[in-house]
Structures are given as structure tokens and as C-alpha cells.
């Protein structure tokens, strides 16, 4: 893939490295068959839980989670079909308004307003079966600062599992109690359990918020969701490509970005092996490896590999592809999923090089299903 990436270690080191890679794939990833088996096992497990818990796994809650996650990432392109999906699956228009409004406290006003803009655009072609929901009414706490603060203390204590005072910064402590858990939580469009589903789903789509994500996953349980179902929903977000769950380093922005459509990242994992991470829809140009074989190992997400003149091949965790020298090809993420693969070169001959060709046009890419 890249001129600089060559495996020059002796055979023994290579074998050890490859075994290590495959072992980590086994631990951190699942093949398609394994994922299907896990999905079946989860469905069987769901049959043994009560109806209140099963509700979290219903399409309505998945719709809320998907919209929250994409809104947090600022991915308005994928949010639009997700909003339609949510409305088709029973999420009300007013519930989505409430969810996007609440999330301004976690993701900022710009993304909140952009998400509401997407909802408005979708509603220009409103379908008859999309529920409006119960009418919005102004919470009484908005007109009584003391009541809002008291409600906030109550909600924060329940969510945290104990009283919480952020004495290091009294300003934030007040904002959390009075505004977030008081004013915002006073609205009646979403239940307390739904609000925490929306929150941890949004945080799942962000980087650098691991402590907050962990806290709100616990908070989701404290607000009425089961631990099993919180984890199930997190797995679903990853399986569907809304988030990227991986132990492999994402790395820095790819210095070869001019040969890619979309954003990719590159990390050196040692031994001549690189880890490439593709955002949804990202793909590299058609290219050819001269006098060397490239090996791709999918470790997370879903992607595509295609050789010139042939049908595209789906890549899922555990897929390994050895690309012969002199074969024109490309690889990248699927439209609705992150994608991560390891790559290295073998059978490298003297004078080996890489030739970048034309981009993969939208017509070719968008036709893949």
C-alpha cells in the first residue's frame, strides 16, 4: 500500500508476528459467523428477560441511540436516514426534538442545531405513520429556580448512585444541578431511562470521553435500564458501524491522505505492520503494488476490497486478503461503518514500488451493497 511499508524481518520473527496478529484478532474481533452466533445467543438471552428490559432492544430505542450517536459525531449525512429509520420505528418527532436539544449539553449547540436542522429537512416529506408524540409543554421548574435546582440534585443523585458535589468548580456544579439535571430533565418528552440511553449513545460516538461514558453507562442502569441491555446496545452500535470498538491504535491523520477520499488514520504497530483506520465512506484510490504482495487483515468494522474488473469483496473482522503484485485494486470503509485493517508487504523484490491511480468514483462506490 505504501512504499515505506516493507516486511524485512527474518522468517522466525515474521511467523511470531503473524501469530500474534491472528491471536489478537481472535481476542478482539469476531468473524461473520461468530458475530451471527453471538447475535443468536443474545436474542436467546433476550427471551429470558422481562418485557421492560426487552423494550430497550426494540427498534424504537435503537433508533434513538443511532440518532444520538451520529448527532454527537456531527455526521449529518448518515443522520438523515437514521432519523427516518427512528421515525419509522416508533420514535416520535417530539422525542427526537427533545433528544437533540438535551445533547447540546454534551456535544455543543452547533451540533444540536445541525441535528434539529436535519430533522426539519426530513419532515419536509413527512409520512403519515410518523408519530408527532404528546404536545410539548413548558416545565414548571423553568419558572422556579429553587425547584429546578432541587430536581437537579434529586436526578443527579439517582444517576450517580450517591450525592455528588463538584467543589473544584462551583460554577459547573451549579450548571449540572440546576440546568442539565434540573431544567433539561424537567421535560416530559423522554423518560429518565431514555435520556440516559441518548446520553451514553452520544458519548459512545465521541473520542476522549471514556470517564464520562463509563459514568453514564452506570447512570443508565441507575435510571432504570439493565446492565445487560446497556452493554447490548453498545455492542449494537459497534456492530452496525456507528462506533468503532477496537484495541488497535487509531493513529494520526494519514500522511497519504491525498490518495484517499474521506478521512483515514495511520498507526505503526511494529514489525513492518501498519494499522489503517477509515471513517465511513472513506476509501483509497485504485493502486498497484509492483514487485510485492500486500496483505490486508480486517480487525474492526466493515469494508470493501475490489480488484479491477471484478466484484467487490466485503471485509469483516477476521478477513485476510493477500493481494498479488501488479493487481490494480482499492479498499476502504463501507458507507455506514468505520473500517480498520492491518497491512504489510511480503515477497518484496528489488525495485518494489507503489503506483497510485485514479480515485474510486462515487458511482462505483455507491453501487456497492
N, C-alpha and C positions, 0 to 999 in steps of 0.2 A: 504493500500500500504506500509506504513512504520509502524514499531512497535510503534514509538513515537506518531503517529498521532491518537488521540482519542478525540471524542466529549464528554466532561464530564459536560458541562453547563446544567442548568435546561431547561425544555421544552420551557419556555417562551423565553429565550434568543436564543434557537435554532431556534424557529419559526421566530423571528425577523431577525436573521442572514440569514436564508434561503430566506426570503422575500427580504432582501437587496441584496443578491446574484442574485436572479432572476430579480430584478429591474435593477441591473447594467448590466445584460446580455441583457435585453430588450433595454437599452440605448446604450450599446457599441457593441452589436453584432446583427446579423440577422439570423433567421432560414433559412434553404434552400429555403423555399417557399418565404420568404421575399426577399432574395437575388435575386431569379428569378424575382420577381415582380420589384425590383429595376432595374435589368438589362433591363427588358422590358421597364420600364419608361425611362431609359437612352437612349435606342435605339429609342423610340418615340421622345425624345427630340432632338436626333441627326438628325432626319428627318427635323427639323425646322431650322437647322443651315446651313450656306453656304458650298459650296464644299471645300473651302480652309480649313475650320475648320474640316470637316468630314475626311479630309486626315489624321489628327493626330490620328484618331481612326482606321485607316486602318491597316491591318496585318503588313505592312512594318514598320510602326512606332512602333507598339507593339514589333516587332522583335528587333528593335534597343534598345528599353527600356529594354527588358528582358535580352539581352546580356550585356548591361551596368550594370544592377543591379547585375547579377551573377558574372561578372568580378570583381566588387567592393568588393564583399563578398569573393572572392577567391575560389568560388565553381566551380572548373573546371569540376567536374563530371556532374553537371547539365548544365554547359555552352555548352558542346559539342552538345547535342540535341537542345539547344536553337539556336546555330549557324546554324545548319541545317534548323531549322524552319525559321529563319530570311532569309536565302538564298532562301528557297522555296517561301517565301512571298515577294520577290522583293528587299530585301536589297542587294546591290552589294558587291562583295568581297572587292573592294577598299574602300567602305564606312565603312565596318567593320574594315579594317586596320586603317582607319583614326580615328574611334571612340575609338578603343583600344589604339592608340597612344596618342590621346588627353587626355585620362583618366589617363595617367601616372601622370599628374599634380595634380590629385585629389586622386589617390589611390596608387601611387608609381610605380617605374619602374618594380619591381618584378611581380606584378600582371598584369601590362601591357604586359610584355614579356610572361608571362604564358598564357594569353588570346590569344596573337598572335600565340603562340605555338599550342593552341587548334585549332585555325583557320587553321593553316598549316596542322595539322593532319586530319581535316575534308576534306581539299582539296585534300588529297591523293586519295580520292574516289569522285572526283568532278563530279557532274551531269551536263548534257548538258544544262539544263534550269537555272543553276545558273549564274546570270549576273556578268561579270567582272567589268562593270562600265567604266566610262571615264578614260583615261590614267592619271596617276599621273604626275604632273609637279611641278618643284621646284618653290616655290613662289618668286617673285622678291624681296619681303621685306627681305628675308633672306640675301641678299647681300647689304642691305642698312639699317643700324641700326636706322637711323633717321626715315625712312619711317615705319619701324616696330613699333617703339615707337609711332609715330603719329597714326597709325592704331589701336594700342592697346588702346590709350586714347579714340579714337572715339568709339571703340567697348565696352570698359568698361563703358563709359558714357551712351551709349544707354542701355546696360544691367542693369545698376544701376538706370537709370532714372534721373541721375544728375552726375555732375563731382565728382570724388572720389579720394582723396589723403590720403594714409596711412602714415601719417607723423610720427607715432610712430616708424615705422620700414622702413626707406627709401629703404633698400635692397628689402624687399618684395614688396614694392610699384613699384619699377623698374621691378622686375621679372614679376609681374602681368601685367603691361602695355606692356613691351617690348616683353616678351616671351609668356606668356599664351594668352593674348588677341591680341598680335601682331603676333609673329611667328606662333603660332599654328592656330589661327583663320584666318591666311592668306591663308591656304589651301582651295581648292575649291571643295573638295570631299563631304563635308557636308554643308548644308545651315546653317545660323545663328540659325534658329528655331530648326533644327535637333540637332545642337550642344548643345543647352540648354536642349532638351529632353534627350539626352545622359547623360548630367551632373546631372540633378535632379533625373533621374532614378538611376544613380550610387549612389548618396548621400542617396537615399531612402533605399538602402541596407546596409548602414553603421550606426553604433551607435555613439552617442556623437557629431553629426554634425548638430543638429537641426537649429542653426542660419544660417549655410551655405545652408541647404536645403530650408529653408524659403526664403532666398535671391534669390536662383536660381529658385525657383518656380515663384517668381515675375519677375526674369530676363527672364524666358521663355516666359512670356507674353509680356515683352518689346521687345523681339526679334521676335515676330510675331505669337506666339501661343495664343489661347484664354484662359482665366482663367478657364472656364468651362471644357475645354479639358485637361488642366493640371491636374485638380482635378480628372477628369475621368480616366486618365492614372495612377494616383497614386492609385485610387480605384482598377483598373485592376491588378496592380502589387500585391496588397494585396489579391484580390480575387483568383488570380492564384497561390498564395503561394510563390511568390518571396520575399515578405517582410512580416513582422508581425506587423500589426497595432492593438494596444491594449492599454488599460489604466491600465491593471493589471500588477503589477511589475514582471519583469523577474527573479529577484533574483540573487543568486550566483550559481556557478557551483555546481551541485548536489553532496552532500557527499555520496550518494548511487550509484555513477557512475559505480562502478564495477558490478552492476546488470543491466547495460544498454549497448546497442550497440549504439554508437554515443554519441553526447553531449546533456545533459539536464541541466536544471537550476531549482532551488527550492526557493520559497519565501513563508514566513509565512504571511498570510493576516489576521490573528487573529481569535479567536473563535474556534480554533481547525481545521481551514481550511488552506490548503496549495495550492499554485499555482505552477503547474509543466509546464515548457516550454520545448518543444522538437524541436531540429533542424530537418530539413528534413532528413528522413530515420532513425532517432533515435527511438528506442523502448526499453521497459524494457523486462526483462526475463519473461518467464512463472512464475507465482507465485500464492500462495494460501493464503487467509486470513482466519485464523482459529478463530472461535467464534466471528466474527464481520462482518458487512456488509460494503463494501466500496461503496461510491457514487462518480461518476465522472460527472462533468458538463463542457462541452466544451465551452470555451469563445472566442477562436480565432483560425483561421487556419482550417486545415483538418487533421483528424487522423483515426486510426483504433482501434477497440476493438474486441477481439476474445476470446471465451471460447473454452476449449479443446473439440475437436470433432465436433465443429460447424463452420458455415461460419462466416467470419469476418464481422463486422458491421461498416459502416462508421460513423464517428463522425464529425459534423459540428456545428458552433455556435448555442447554444440552446439545443443540445442533452444532455439528462440526463440519466445516466445508474446506476442502483443500482445492485451491484454485490453480490449475495448471499454468505454467508460464505461457505467455503470448496470447492468453484468452482475454478478450475485451469484456468488461463486466462493471457492475456497480453494486453497492449495498447501502442500506440506510434503514431508518425507522419507518414503521407503518404510520398511517395518517393520524391514528388515535392512540399512539403508545410511544413511550420512551423506548430506547433500544440501547443495549450495551454489549459489545463484543471484545474479546481479546484477539490480538492478531500478532503473528510473527511470520518470518520467512524461513524457508528451508530449501535445500538443494540449490543454494546460491552459487552461481557460476561467476567467473571473472567477467567484468563488464556489465554486471546486473544493473538494471535501472528501472525507473517507473515513468510511464508516459500518460499524462493527463489528457483526456479528450473532452468532448462536448458535454454540457450538463444533461441530466435526465429531465426532459421537458415535462411540463405539467400534464399534458395529455397522456403520456406513457405512464406516469406515476399515478395519476388519479384513476386510471382504468384498473389498477390492481385491487383485488378484493380478497 
